[in-house]
Amino acid sequence: MPSRTTYFTVFAALLVLLAVTVGVAELDLGPWNVVAALAVAAAKAVLIVLYFMHVRHANFLTRMAAVSGFLWLALLLGLTYSDFSTRDWLPGGTAHRSAEPVPTGRENP
């Protein structure tokens, strides 16, 4: 069981990461804003899971359940990104653009 000092240290680290989150939101990093925000959010989530949810001192099965949750999240984010990056309507999308417009059925004869 962690001591009070450990809890207060983790709490202080979470407050510092909160300030970093606000600072990153104020900066214009271009396309890296999302990456920086997700990295800070992941660091805060790891601290919360390890210390406040007591996974650091848990048994093997509990640790594997926590790790599998993070891997599942990474898989879902990766698949979402791969879908989003190949869309036609996004600027800089890599999907093939056809020369003919797609008929909608609403054209005037």
All heavy atoms as an XYZ file, in Angstrom:
831
protein
N       0.844     -1.186      0.000
C       0.000      0.000      0.000
C       0.886      1.245      0.000
O       1.766      1.382      0.844
C      -0.883     -0.041      1.251
C      -1.864      1.057      1.357
S      -3.265      0.694      0.343
C      -4.300      2.045      0.747
N       0.652      2.130     -0.959
C       1.467      3.354     -1.012
C       1.202      4.264      0.177
O       0.129      4.265      0.771
C       1.015      4.028     -2.305
C       0.314      2.983     -3.082
C      -0.214      2.005     -2.106
N       2.190      5.067      0.493
C       2.058      5.992      1.617
C       1.343      7.266      1.175
O       1.089      7.483     -0.010
C       3.446      6.337      2.156
O       4.159      7.054      1.179
N       1.030      8.101      2.139
C       0.397      9.382      1.831
C       1.307     10.249      0.968
O       0.846     10.969      0.093
C       0.077     10.141      3.112
C      -1.154      9.687      3.795
C      -1.425     10.607      4.952
N      -2.703     10.302      5.549
C      -3.211     10.952      6.554
N      -2.529     11.945      7.102
N      -4.379     10.626      7.042
N       2.597     10.169      1.230
C       3.554     10.959      0.450
C       3.483     10.585     -1.026
O       3.536     11.462     -1.900
C       4.980     10.728      0.979
O       5.002     10.986      2.383
C       5.979     11.612      0.276
N       3.341      9.305     -1.310
C       3.216      8.860     -2.698
C       1.968      9.432     -3.337
O       1.998      9.917     -4.469
C       3.188      7.319     -2.752
O       4.357      6.810     -2.125
C       3.114      6.835     -4.181
N       0.848      9.380     -2.614
C      -0.401      9.920     -3.156
C      -0.300     11.420     -3.410
O      -0.771     11.914     -4.444
C      -1.565      9.633     -2.215
C      -2.047      8.211     -2.269
C      -2.153      7.445     -1.109
C      -2.411      7.623     -3.470
C      -2.599      6.148     -1.150
C      -2.855      6.317     -3.524
C      -2.950      5.587     -2.360
O      -3.400      4.297     -2.405
N       0.307     12.140     -2.490
C       0.443     13.581     -2.684
C       1.408     13.910     -3.821
O       1.210     14.874     -4.563
C       0.870     14.274     -1.389
C      -0.239     14.375     -0.380
C      -0.079     13.851      0.889
C      -1.429     14.991     -0.704
C      -1.104     13.937      1.826
C      -2.460     15.087      0.215
C      -2.299     14.559      1.485
N       2.439     13.094     -3.995
C       3.372     13.288     -5.102
C       2.683     13.045     -6.439
O       2.852     13.818     -7.393
C       4.584     12.354     -4.956
O       5.184     12.571     -3.680
C       5.588     12.575     -6.061
N       1.884     11.988     -6.519
C       1.143     11.701     -7.753
C       0.122     12.803     -8.007
O      -0.060     13.239     -9.157
C       0.475     10.312     -7.671
C      -0.461     10.082     -8.843
C       1.526      9.231     -7.620
N      -0.525     13.284     -6.960
C      -1.486     14.377     -7.113
C      -0.798     15.635     -7.645
O      -1.315     16.301     -8.547
C      -2.174     14.658     -5.778
C      -3.152     15.795     -5.833
C      -4.319     15.690     -6.579
C      -2.898     16.969     -5.153
C      -5.222     16.738     -6.635
C      -3.794     18.023     -5.197
C      -4.961     17.906     -5.946
N       0.399     15.938     -7.117
C       1.152     17.101     -7.603
C       1.558     16.910     -9.059
O       1.490     17.853     -9.861
C       2.380     17.330     -6.725
N       1.948     15.695     -9.418
C       2.300     15.418    -10.813
C       1.088     15.586    -11.727
O       1.210     16.109    -12.846
C       2.864     14.005    -10.946
N      -0.085     15.176    -11.257
C      -1.305     15.362    -12.043
C      -1.641     16.842    -12.206
O      -2.106     17.272    -13.267
C      -2.472     14.610    -11.405
C      -2.431     13.091    -11.536
C      -3.519     12.456    -10.680
C      -2.571     12.677    -12.982
N      -1.399     17.644    -11.175
C      -1.627     19.085    -11.298
C      -0.652     19.717    -12.294
O      -1.031     20.598    -13.082
C      -1.511     19.761     -9.939
C      -2.665     19.511     -8.965
C      -2.391     20.194     -7.639
C      -3.973     19.993     -9.551
N       0.606     19.260    -12.281
C       1.588     19.764    -13.243
C       1.168     19.374    -14.658
O       1.224     20.184    -15.593
C       2.999     19.240    -12.912
C       3.970     19.497    -14.049
C       3.495     19.856    -11.620
N       0.708     18.138    -14.830
C       0.254     17.698    -16.151
C      -1.000     18.450    -16.587
O      -1.203     18.676    -17.784
C       0.014     16.193    -16.162
C       1.283     15.346    -16.138
C       0.947     13.883    -15.932
C       2.078     15.542    -17.413
N      -1.835     18.844    -15.641
C      -2.984     19.685    -15.974
C      -2.518     21.032    -16.516
O      -3.045     21.530    -17.515
C      -3.871     19.893    -14.744
C      -5.034     20.861    -14.901
C      -6.041     20.334    -15.903
C      -5.679     21.124    -13.562
N      -1.505     21.617    -15.877
C      -0.953     22.880    -16.368
C      -0.322     22.704    -17.748
O      -0.450     23.577    -18.615
C       0.074     23.424    -15.380
N       0.326     21.564    -17.971
C       0.897     21.274    -19.290
C      -0.212     21.151    -20.331
O      -0.075     21.640    -21.458
C       1.768     20.000    -19.237
C       2.161     19.542    -20.626
C       2.990     20.231    -18.384
N      -1.321     20.536    -19.963
C      -2.463     20.411    -20.875
C      -2.983     21.787    -21.280
O      -3.252     22.046    -22.455
C      -3.596     19.598    -20.215
O      -3.099     18.319    -19.856
C      -4.775     19.451    -21.147
N      -3.128     22.672    -20.309
C      -3.595     24.033    -20.603
C      -2.569     24.761    -21.472
O      -2.931     25.462    -22.425
C      -3.872     24.806    -19.295
C      -4.164     26.265    -19.577
C      -5.015     24.170    -18.533
N      -1.298     24.591    -21.178
C      -0.254     25.222    -21.977
C      -0.234     24.723    -23.411
O      -0.074     25.505    -24.354
N      -0.412     23.422    -23.593
C      -0.441     22.856    -24.945
C      -1.667     23.364    -25.705
O      -1.593     23.611    -26.911
C      -0.419     21.314    -24.880
C      -0.785     20.685    -26.210
C       0.951     20.836    -24.442
N      -2.772     23.552    -25.004
C      -3.978     24.057    -25.667
C      -3.789     25.500    -26.133
O      -4.388     25.917    -27.129
C      -5.174     23.969    -24.728
N      -2.966     26.266    -25.437
C      -2.731     27.652    -25.816
C      -1.706     27.792    -26.941
O      -1.695     28.786    -27.647
C      -2.257     28.459    -24.602
C      -3.305     28.610    -23.529
C      -4.507     29.423    -23.995
O      -4.318     30.403    -24.747
O      -5.627     29.059    -23.622
N      -0.834     26.811    -27.094
C       0.189     26.858    -28.140
C      -0.395     26.455    -29.481
O      -1.310     25.633    -29.552
C       1.346     25.917    -27.806
C       2.250     26.298    -26.660
C       3.263     25.184    -26.427
C       2.955     27.597    -26.931
N       0.162     27.001    -30.551
C      -0.235     26.602    -31.891
C       0.845     25.680    -32.441
O       1.857     26.136    -32.973
C      -0.431     27.814    -32.790
C      -0.928     27.413    -34.168
O      -1.490     26.312    -34.305
O      -0.741     28.207    -35.107
N       0.634     24.382    -32.285
C       1.599     23.396    -32.751
C       1.218     22.804    -34.093
O       1.825     21.839    -34.545
C       1.743     22.280    -31.713
C       2.204     22.701    -30.333
C       2.169     21.521    -29.382
C       3.590     23.304    -30.392
N       0.193     23.347    -34.698
C      -0.263     22.831    -35.986
C      -0.883     21.456    -35.818
O      -1.693     21.229    -34.913
N      -0.487     20.512    -36.667
C      -1.072     19.170    -36.570
C      -0.598     18.388    -35.336
O      -1.142     17.334    -35.023
C      -0.616     18.488    -37.855
C       0.593     19.233    -38.277
C       0.396     20.645    -37.814
N       0.383     18.907    -34.624
C       0.909     18.210    -33.447
C       0.127     18.529    -32.175
O       0.433     17.980    -31.118
C       2.391     18.536    -33.256
C       3.221     17.929    -34.338
C       3.690     18.548    -35.450
C       3.651     16.574    -34.424
N       4.389     17.664    -36.222
C       4.384     16.439    -35.605
C       3.484     15.464    -33.608
C       4.947     15.231    -35.998
C       4.052     14.268    -33.992
C       4.769     14.160    -35.184
N      -0.850     19.412    -32.247
C      -1.666     19.721    -31.064
C      -2.359     18.476    -30.524
O      -2.366     18.226    -29.321
C      -2.712     20.784    -31.389
C      -2.181     22.176    -31.227
O      -1.077     22.383    -30.762
N      -2.986     23.142    -31.623
N      -2.944     17.704    -31.427
C      -3.667     16.502    -31.005
C      -2.705     15.485    -30.412
O      -2.997     14.853    -29.392
C      -4.447     15.902    -32.192
C      -5.103     14.585    -31.817
C      -5.486     16.888    -32.696
N      -1.551     15.324    -31.029
C      -0.558     14.357    -30.536
C      -0.079     14.744    -29.140
O       0.004     13.893    -28.239
C       0.625     14.263    -31.522
C       1.718     13.369    -30.977
C       0.161     13.770    -32.873
N       0.208     16.023    -28.951
C       0.679     16.479    -27.640
C      -0.405     16.327    -26.581
O      -0.140     15.877    -25.462
C       1.135     17.934    -27.731
N      -1.638     16.674    -26.927
C      -2.743     16.549    -25.973
C      -2.983     15.089    -25.602
O      -3.209     14.761    -24.425
C      -4.007     17.168    -26.547
N      -2.927     14.189    -26.582
C      -3.118     12.766    -26.290
C      -1.968     12.194    -25.473
O      -2.179     11.329    -24.611
C      -3.294     11.974    -27.579
C      -4.648     12.111    -28.261
C      -4.656     11.357    -29.586
C      -5.754     11.591    -27.358
N      -0.751     12.664    -25.702
C       0.397     12.181    -24.924
C       0.268     12.589    -23.457
O       0.508     11.776    -22.552
C       1.692     12.711    -25.516
N      -0.129     13.828    -23.213
C      -0.315     14.293    -21.829
C      -1.479     13.549    -21.180
O      -1.391     13.133    -20.015
C      -0.523     15.817    -21.790
C      -0.869     16.277    -20.392
C       0.717     16.532    -22.282
N      -2.560     13.346    -21.922
C      -3.713     12.611    -21.380
C      -3.343     11.165    -21.055
O      -3.781     10.614    -20.037
C      -4.873     12.653    -22.372
N      -2.523     10.553    -21.895
C      -2.085      9.178    -21.628
C      -1.211      9.116    -20.377
O      -1.332      8.178    -19.577
C      -1.329      8.631    -22.830
N      -0.345     10.098    -20.196
C       0.499     10.131    -18.991
C      -0.358     10.265    -17.741
O      -0.122      9.589    -16.728
C       1.496     11.273    -19.082
N      -1.381     11.119    -17.796
C      -2.268     11.276    -16.636
C      -3.050      9.987    -16.385
O      -3.211      9.574    -15.227
C      -3.237     12.445    -16.869
C      -2.550     13.789    -16.834
C      -3.517     14.943    -16.801
C      -4.235     15.129    -18.106
N      -5.037     16.366    -18.164
N      -3.501      9.341    -17.453
C      -4.255      8.096    -17.289
C      -3.396      6.998    -16.667
O      -3.868      6.240    -15.804
C      -4.810      7.642    -18.636
N      -2.142      6.928    -17.080
C      -1.246      5.905    -16.518
C      -1.021      6.152    -15.029
O      -1.052      5.211    -14.220
C       0.090      5.884    -17.298
C       1.146      5.099    -16.556
C      -0.126      5.292    -18.676
N      -0.811      7.403    -14.635
C      -0.635      7.705    -13.212
C      -1.877      7.333    -12.404
O      -1.778      6.751    -11.317
C      -0.313      9.185    -13.023
C       1.107      9.620    -13.342
C       1.236     11.125    -13.223
C       2.088      8.924    -12.429
N      -3.044      7.650    -12.928
C      -4.281      7.342    -12.213
C      -4.480      5.844    -12.086
O      -4.818      5.333    -11.017
C      -5.473      8.017    -12.912
C      -5.397      9.527    -12.705
C      -6.798      7.470    -12.403
C      -6.354     10.318    -13.549
N      -4.244      5.121    -13.190
C      -4.432      3.668    -13.156
C      -3.432      3.015    -12.210
O      -3.789      2.140    -11.411
C      -4.333      3.079    -14.581
C      -4.214      1.573    -14.545
C      -5.530      3.495    -15.407
N      -2.175      3.424    -12.275
C      -1.155      2.778    -11.453
C      -1.325      3.040     -9.961
O      -1.182      2.119     -9.146
C       0.238      3.236    -11.889
C       0.760      2.666    -13.198
C       2.123      3.249    -13.514
C       0.819      1.162    -13.154
N      -1.634      4.275     -9.602
C      -1.616      4.614     -8.178
C      -3.009      4.682     -7.548
O      -3.220      4.118     -6.479
C      -0.861      5.924     -7.951
C       0.607      5.745     -8.199
C       1.174      6.109     -9.403
C       1.421      5.176     -7.231
C       2.526      5.924     -9.629
C       2.768      4.986     -7.445
C       3.313      5.362     -8.652
O       4.650      5.170     -8.873
N      -3.934      5.372     -8.182
C      -5.244      5.529     -7.546
C      -6.143      4.309     -7.743
O      -7.051      4.085     -6.966
C      -5.933      6.796     -8.042
C      -5.243      8.049     -7.584
C      -4.769      8.966     -8.492
C      -5.047      8.294     -6.243
C      -4.128     10.120     -8.076
C      -4.400      9.439     -5.804
C      -3.949     10.347     -6.725
N      -5.875      3.526     -8.800
C      -6.624      2.288     -8.991
C      -5.833      1.077     -8.500
O      -6.264     -0.066     -8.661
C      -7.010      2.124    -10.462
C      -7.966      3.201    -10.925
S      -8.367      3.136    -12.662
C      -9.325      1.644    -12.730
N      -4.660      1.317     -7.932
C      -3.823      0.302     -7.268
C      -3.385     -0.826     -8.190
O      -3.169     -1.945     -7.735
C      -4.540     -0.276     -6.043
C      -4.975      0.761     -5.067
N      -4.086      1.426     -4.263
C      -6.204      1.277     -4.787
C      -4.748      2.298     -3.509
N      -6.036      2.235     -3.820
N      -3.213     -0.565     -9.461
C      -2.770     -1.603    -10.393
C      -1.283     -1.890    -10.204
O      -0.838     -3.002    -10.449
C      -3.093     -1.191    -11.851
C      -2.471     -2.130    -12.859
C      -4.599     -1.141    -12.044
N      -0.544     -0.926     -9.713
C       0.897     -1.126     -9.522
C       1.183     -2.260     -8.532
O       2.158     -2.991     -8.680
C       1.533      0.170     -9.027
C       3.019      0.063     -8.907
C       3.662      1.408     -8.798
N       5.099      1.246     -8.927
C       5.960      1.728     -8.078
N       5.565      2.452     -7.066
N       7.237      1.525     -8.252
N       0.352     -2.422     -7.540
C       0.565     -3.456     -6.531
C      -0.447     -4.597     -6.656
O      -0.639     -5.348     -5.713
C       0.478     -2.842     -5.132
C       1.480     -1.762     -4.909
N       2.829     -2.004     -4.768
C       1.345     -0.417     -4.841
C       3.467     -0.870     -4.603
N       2.589      0.119     -4.648
N      -1.050     -4.721     -7.825
C      -2.070     -5.761     -8.029
C      -1.424     -7.049     -8.541
O      -0.233     -7.094     -8.864
C      -3.113     -5.270     -9.023
N      -2.252     -8.082     -8.667
C      -1.748     -9.358     -9.162
C      -1.595     -9.312    -10.687
O      -1.980     -8.355    -11.350
C      -2.647    -10.510     -8.723
C      -4.067    -10.355     -9.216
O      -4.343     -9.570    -10.115
N      -4.961    -11.102     -8.618
N      -1.061    -10.387    -11.243
C      -0.746    -10.454    -12.672
C      -1.987    -10.301    -13.539
O      -1.960     -9.605    -14.555
C      -0.036    -11.784    -12.969
C       0.298    -11.970    -14.416
C       1.368    -11.280    -14.973
C      -0.439    -12.817    -15.204
C       1.683    -11.441    -16.310
C      -0.134    -12.975    -16.542
C       0.935    -12.292    -17.093
N      -3.083    -10.940    -13.166
C      -4.291    -10.891    -13.982
C      -4.858     -9.468    -14.060
O      -5.285     -9.017    -15.126
C      -5.344    -11.854    -13.413
C      -6.611    -12.022    -14.234
C      -6.282    -12.547    -15.614
C      -7.566    -12.952    -13.518
N      -4.829     -8.758    -12.965
C      -5.315     -7.373    -12.963
C      -4.426     -6.492    -13.828
O      -4.918     -5.639    -14.574
C      -5.359     -6.837    -11.528
O      -6.170     -7.694    -10.736
C      -5.920     -5.438    -11.479
N      -3.124     -6.695    -13.760
C      -2.206     -5.928    -14.604
C      -2.454     -6.203    -16.084
O      -2.453     -5.294    -16.903
C      -0.762     -6.258    -14.265
C      -0.305     -5.695    -12.964
C       1.129     -6.044    -12.717
N       1.552     -5.572    -11.414
C       2.749     -5.716    -10.943
N       3.681     -6.331    -11.656
N       3.050     -5.268     -9.749
N      -2.667     -7.465    -16.430
C      -2.922     -7.809    -17.823
C      -4.240     -7.216    -18.317
O      -4.352     -6.803    -19.469
C      -2.931     -9.326    -18.022
C      -1.561     -9.956    -17.974
S      -0.462     -9.312    -19.255
C       0.567     -8.195    -18.352
N      -5.239     -7.151    -17.456
C      -6.515     -6.534    -17.838
C      -6.319     -5.042    -18.117
O      -6.869     -4.498    -19.088
C      -7.548     -6.738    -16.740
N      -5.522     -4.369    -17.296
C      -5.261     -2.941    -17.510
C      -4.455     -2.721    -18.784
O      -4.763     -1.824    -19.577
C      -4.532     -2.363    -16.304
N      -3.441     -3.531    -19.019
C      -2.617     -3.392    -20.220
C      -3.441     -3.692    -21.468
O      -3.329     -2.992    -22.484
C      -1.381     -4.317    -20.140
C      -0.671     -4.429    -21.480
C      -0.425     -3.809    -19.088
N      -4.290     -4.710    -21.399
C      -5.114     -5.032    -22.568
C      -6.097     -3.912    -22.879
O      -6.413     -3.669    -24.048
C      -5.852     -6.355    -22.367
O      -6.779     -6.245    -21.309
N      -6.575     -3.204    -21.872
C      -7.446     -2.056    -22.119
C      -6.721     -0.958    -22.878
O      -7.265     -0.367    -23.821
N      -5.472     -0.670    -22.497
C      -4.690      0.331    -23.213
C      -4.351     -0.128    -24.627
O      -4.364      0.666    -25.573
C      -3.410      0.674    -22.445
C      -3.621      1.699    -21.376
C      -3.603      1.331    -20.039
C      -3.853      3.021    -21.699
C      -3.801      2.266    -19.043
C      -4.052      3.972    -20.716
C      -4.033      3.593    -19.386
N      -4.052     -1.416    -24.803
C      -3.771     -1.918    -26.152
C      -5.013     -1.844    -27.036
O      -4.926     -1.518    -28.224
C      -3.248     -3.351    -26.080
C      -1.852     -3.515    -25.494
C      -1.478     -4.985    -25.401
C      -0.830     -2.752    -26.314
N      -6.170     -2.151    -26.473
C      -7.423     -2.051    -27.219
C      -7.687     -0.602    -27.637
O      -8.099     -0.339    -28.762
C      -8.572     -2.598    -26.380
C      -9.874     -2.633    -27.103
C     -10.957     -1.858    -26.864
C     -10.232     -3.487    -28.183
N     -11.963     -2.173    -27.733
C     -11.544     -3.174    -28.554
C      -9.563     -4.498    -28.880
C     -12.214     -3.817    -29.593
C     -10.229     -5.138    -29.910
C     -11.525     -4.805    -30.249
N      -7.444      0.334    -26.737
C      -7.605      1.745    -27.064
C      -6.651      2.154    -28.183
O      -7.044      2.860    -29.121
C      -7.361      2.614    -25.830
C      -7.412      4.123    -26.056
C      -8.810      4.568    -26.473
C      -6.969      4.849    -24.807
N      -5.395      1.705    -28.125
C      -4.427      2.021    -29.173
C      -4.862      1.436    -30.512
O      -4.742      2.088    -31.558
C      -3.045      1.502    -28.787
N      -5.393      0.230    -30.497
C      -5.884     -0.393    -31.725
C      -7.042      0.407    -32.320
O      -7.070      0.684    -33.526
C      -6.318     -1.831    -31.443
C      -6.933     -2.581    -32.613
C      -5.869     -2.896    -33.643
C      -7.611     -3.843    -32.127
N      -7.983      0.793    -31.488
C      -9.126      1.561    -31.983
C      -8.708      2.924    -32.513
O      -9.201      3.378    -33.552
C     -10.173      1.717    -30.878
C     -10.920      0.447    -30.490
C     -11.883      0.745    -29.354
C     -11.660     -0.129    -31.664
N      -7.801      3.600    -31.818
C      -7.316      4.895    -32.307
C      -6.553      4.728    -33.621
O      -6.692      5.550    -34.534
C      -6.437      5.571    -31.260
C      -7.163      6.126    -30.036
C      -6.160      6.655    -29.026
C      -8.154      7.195    -30.424
N      -5.757      3.689    -33.736
C      -5.018      3.443    -34.976
C      -5.935      3.148    -36.145
O      -5.734      3.660    -37.257
N      -6.951      2.340    -35.929
C      -7.898      2.045    -37.003
C      -8.709      3.282    -37.380
O      -8.992      3.511    -38.564
C      -8.830      0.901    -36.595
C      -8.177     -0.472    -36.507
C      -9.159     -1.483    -35.930
C      -7.677     -0.918    -37.864
N      -9.082      4.076    -36.401
C      -9.807      5.314    -36.699
C      -8.944      6.253    -37.508
O      -9.399      6.865    -38.481
C     -10.256      5.992    -35.396
O     -11.096      5.091    -34.681
C     -11.016      7.268    -35.673
N      -7.675      6.384    -37.137
C      -6.773      7.255    -37.889
C      -6.591      6.748    -39.314
O      -6.565      7.542    -40.261
C      -5.423      7.375    -37.195
C      -4.445      8.159    -38.026
C      -4.569      9.542    -38.136
C      -3.434      7.524    -38.733
C      -3.696     10.268    -38.922
C      -2.562      8.245    -39.520
C      -2.697      9.609    -39.611
O      -1.847     10.319    -40.390
N      -6.438      5.435    -39.494
C      -6.240      4.919    -40.845
C      -7.469      5.162    -41.713
O      -7.347      5.421    -42.911
C      -5.886      3.431    -40.811
O      -7.010      2.678    -40.387
N      -8.653      5.099    -41.136
C      -9.867      5.410    -41.890
C      -9.942      6.898    -42.205
O     -10.231      7.294    -43.326
C     -11.097      4.978    -41.092
C     -12.390      5.371    -41.774
O     -12.523      5.095    -42.984
O     -13.254      5.968    -41.109
N      -9.667      7.717    -41.230
C      -9.786      9.165    -41.390
C      -8.768      9.712    -42.387
O      -9.055     10.638    -43.131
C      -9.597      9.832    -40.023
C     -10.561     10.934    -39.759
C     -11.914     10.694    -39.699
C     -10.107     12.220    -39.577
C     -12.807     11.712    -39.453
C     -10.988     13.253    -39.335
C     -12.348     12.995    -39.279
N      -7.571      9.156    -42.396
C      -6.518      9.684    -43.266
C      -6.732      9.308    -44.726
O      -6.068      9.868    -45.604
C      -5.149      9.198    -42.798
O      -5.060      7.802    -42.941
N      -7.617      8.388    -45.026
C      -7.852      7.983    -46.407
C      -9.186      8.500    -46.938
O      -9.631      8.069    -47.990
C      -7.817      6.454    -46.534
O      -8.792      5.895    -45.656
C      -6.447      5.917    -46.188
N      -9.794      9.422    -46.258
C     -11.064      9.985    -46.721
C     -10.829     10.992    -47.825
O      -9.865     11.739    -47.809
C     -11.801     10.662    -45.567
C     -12.229      9.735    -44.466
C     -13.435      8.956    -44.916
N     -13.815      7.995    -43.904
C     -14.981      8.022    -43.286
N     -15.842      8.953    -43.538
N     -15.261      7.094    -42.408
N     -11.773     11.042    -48.777
C     -11.691     11.989    -49.886
C     -11.932     13.420    -49.448
O     -11.348     14.349    -49.966
C     -12.754     11.632    -50.930
C     -12.133     11.148    -52.210
O     -10.903     11.173    -52.307
O     -12.901     10.747    -53.088
N     -12.807     13.626    -48.499
C     -13.221     14.973    -48.129
C     -12.255     15.666    -47.192
O     -12.431     16.828    -46.896
C     -14.616     14.954    -47.521
C     -14.794     13.939    -46.448
C     -15.227     12.664    -46.593
C     -14.543     14.109    -45.055
N     -15.243     12.025    -45.389
C     -14.841     12.896    -44.419
C     -14.098     15.175    -44.286
C     -14.705     12.720    -43.063
C     -13.963     14.994    -42.933
C     -14.263     13.777    -42.335
N     -11.240     14.968    -46.741
C     -10.245     15.619    -45.884
C      -9.185     16.308    -46.727
O      -8.775     15.790    -47.762
C      -9.542     14.587    -45.005
C     -10.300     14.097    -43.806
C      -9.473     13.058    -43.071
C     -10.622     15.226    -42.877
N      -8.718     17.465    -46.324
C      -7.590     18.074    -47.033
C      -6.358     17.188    -46.883
O      -6.026     16.754    -45.791
C      -7.380     19.405    -46.334
C      -8.448     19.541    -45.322
C      -9.189     18.265    -45.230
N      -5.728     16.892    -48.008
C      -4.543     16.047    -47.971
C      -4.854     14.576    -47.896
O      -3.976     13.768    -47.644
N      -6.126     14.204    -48.103
C      -6.499     12.795    -48.091
C      -5.835     12.059    -49.238
O      -5.550     12.631    -50.289
N      -5.580     10.777    -49.072
C      -4.842     10.025    -50.079
C      -5.746      9.140    -50.913
O      -5.260      8.375    -51.726
C      -3.775      9.153    -49.398
O      -4.422      8.280    -48.466
C      -2.757     10.015    -48.693
N      -7.055      9.211    -50.722
C      -7.960      8.353    -51.478
C      -8.019      8.806    -52.932
O      -7.815      9.970    -53.260
C      -9.354      8.390    -50.865
N      -8.294      7.876    -53.820
C      -8.363      8.168    -55.257
C      -9.610      8.995    -55.549
O     -10.702      8.664    -55.139
C      -8.398      6.857    -56.042
C      -8.587      7.054    -57.509
N      -7.586      7.594    -58.288
C      -9.620      6.813    -58.318
C      -8.018      7.653    -59.536
N      -9.250      7.186    -59.579
N      -9.414     10.055    -56.297
C     -10.525     10.923    -56.671
C     -10.949     10.555    -58.096
O     -10.149     10.555    -59.010
C     -10.118     12.384    -56.613
C      -9.693     12.819    -55.238
C      -9.254     14.275    -55.265
N      -8.527     14.636    -54.081
C      -9.086     14.974    -52.937
N     -10.382     14.966    -52.813
N      -8.347     15.304    -51.899
N     -12.242     10.277    -58.253
C     -12.727      9.931    -59.585
C     -12.946     11.191    -60.407
O     -13.194     12.269    -59.878
C     -14.019      9.131    -59.478
O     -15.020      9.931    -58.892
N     -12.874     11.051    -61.723
C     -13.027     12.195    -62.621
C     -14.491     12.586    -62.774
O     -14.801     13.735    -63.049
C     -12.430     11.872    -63.974
N     -15.400     11.632    -62.608
C     -16.820     11.919    -62.797
C     -17.494     12.087    -61.444
O     -17.203     11.366    -60.500
C     -17.486     10.765    -63.547
C     -16.921     10.564    -64.938
C     -17.568      9.379    -65.622
O     -18.680      8.990    -65.204
O     -16.962      8.856    -66.544
N     -18.430     13.051    -61.366
C     -19.151     13.208    -60.099
C     -20.071     12.025    -59.844
O     -20.562     11.376    -60.767
C     -19.943     14.499    -60.307
C     -20.037     14.676    -61.769
C     -18.828     14.026    -62.361
N     -20.306     11.726    -58.597
C     -21.203     10.645    -58.204
C     -22.645     11.126    -58.348
O     -22.993     12.174    -57.807
C     -20.907     10.201    -56.764
C     -21.857      9.105    -56.320
C     -19.477      9.758    -56.619
N     -23.496     10.383    -59.095
C     -24.887     10.821    -59.244
C     -25.649     10.715    -57.926
O     -25.497      9.741    -57.196
C     -25.454      9.875    -60.293
C     -24.557      8.696    -60.285
C     -23.211      9.172    -59.834
N     -26.434     11.731    -57.642
C     -27.203     11.743    -56.400
C     -28.672     11.451    -56.646
O     -29.411     11.224    -55.701
C     -27.081     13.097    -55.712
O     -27.596     14.103    -56.583
C     -25.642     13.394    -55.350
N     -29.134     11.498    -57.894
C     -30.539     11.267    -58.184
C     -31.355     12.524    -58.140
O     -32.565     12.493    -58.348
N     -30.735     13.665    -57.839
C     -31.471     14.914    -57.727
C     -31.192     15.873    -58.902
O     -31.558     17.024    -58.836
C     -31.102     15.619    -56.430
C     -31.462     14.842    -55.210
C     -31.086     15.593    -53.996
N     -31.306     14.779    -52.815
C     -30.967     15.117    -51.600
N     -30.368     16.276    -51.412
N     -31.190     14.327    -50.592
N     -30.514     15.392    -59.918
C     -30.175     16.245    -61.042
C     -31.424     16.570    -61.861
O     -32.339     15.747    -61.981
C     -29.148     15.575    -61.972
C     -27.784     15.443    -61.357
C     -27.657     14.220    -60.484
O     -28.521     13.331    -60.558
O     -26.690     14.158    -59.709
N     -31.444     17.764    -62.438
C     -32.555     18.155    -63.308
C     -32.355     17.570    -64.683
O     -31.252     17.604    -65.221
C     -32.638     19.690    -63.414
C     -33.077     20.313    -62.117
O     -33.785     19.685    -61.350
N     -32.653     21.539    -61.890
N     -33.433     17.041    -65.310
C     -33.271     16.455    -66.662
C     -33.125     17.473    -67.738
O     -33.315     18.585    -67.694
C     -34.541     15.641    -66.854
C     -35.497     16.074    -65.805
C     -34.745     16.811    -64.779
